[in-house]
């Protein structure tokens, strides 16, 4: 079992920045186990469906982004801290949403990374508000 805890959400003006964190832990968690994982960020705005934002493969560090955030958001990981980050720059009002961290115990591809059912574990979500 893996637990994911997000933090770093808050309120910012358009053009501002925030960094979200997602710390992974669990009784069976080990670096070796985690090396086969794919970590993702999704978001859900009011009245909309949850949508894919970005992923990083824990082993190798390959990253992929939704077109809407490409060039503005950066996903990264810290092996020593078992933590995945989402650096969000040049935030827009349309980025306002609850952001969720997710973990899949397999390597996801560009064909499968958007499929929510592929992710075994989810965090509780953290609110990001972008408003002037």
Secondary structure, 3 states (H helix, E strand, C coil): CCEEEEECCEEECCCCCEEEEEEEECCCCCHHHHCCCEEEEEEECCCCCCEEEEEEECCCCCEEECCCCCCCEEEEEEHHHCEEEEEECCCCHHHCEEEEEEEECCCCCCCCCCCHHHCCEECCCEEEEECC
